[in-house]
């Protein structure tokens, strides 16, 4: 079993990198996994690490 700290250290940078990919399909794939990640990692983790990232997706570029 992987702890949340270890998981966040390895997974979070990849999520952030993919969330900023120039291809919309890559970004869409990450967006589709966010609810699963949020439920598995908890509300606190989501608010601290992923909430701001999700809000960026709602902004016009």
N, C-alpha and C positions, 0 to 999 in steps of 0.2 A: 504494500500500500504506500502510495506516494503522499507525503504531507502537502498541505496547501502552500507552505512557504517554498518548498522545492518546485512544486508545480508552477507557481506564479513566477518564479525566477526563470524557468525554462520556457514557459508558455507565453507569458505576457509580451516579451519582445517580439516573438513571432506574430502574435495577434496584431500588435501595433504596426509592424512592418507590412503585413498583408492588408490591414485596414487602409493603408495609404497607397496601395498599389494603383497604378494608372489604369488598369483594366477593371471595368465595372463588374465583371462576372466574379473576379477574385474578391472584390469588396463585398458583393452580394453573398458569397459563400460564407464569409466571416460573419456578416450580419445575421444570417440564418442560424448560426451556431451560438450566438450570444445568449438567447434564452436558456439553452442547455448549460452553458458555462455559468450563468448567473445562478441557476438552481443548484448546481453542483458545488460552486465555490462560496455561495452565501451572499446575503445582502450587503454585509459590510465590505467584503472584497469587491463586489460589483460597484458600490458607491465610491470606494477609494480608487480603484484602478480602471474600471471600464465605463463608468457613467459619463465622464467627460468625453471619452472616445465616441460613445454613442451619440452624444449631443453634437459632435462635429459632423456626423453624417447628415444631420438635419439642416445644416447651413448650406446656403447657396455658394457655389464656387465662382 
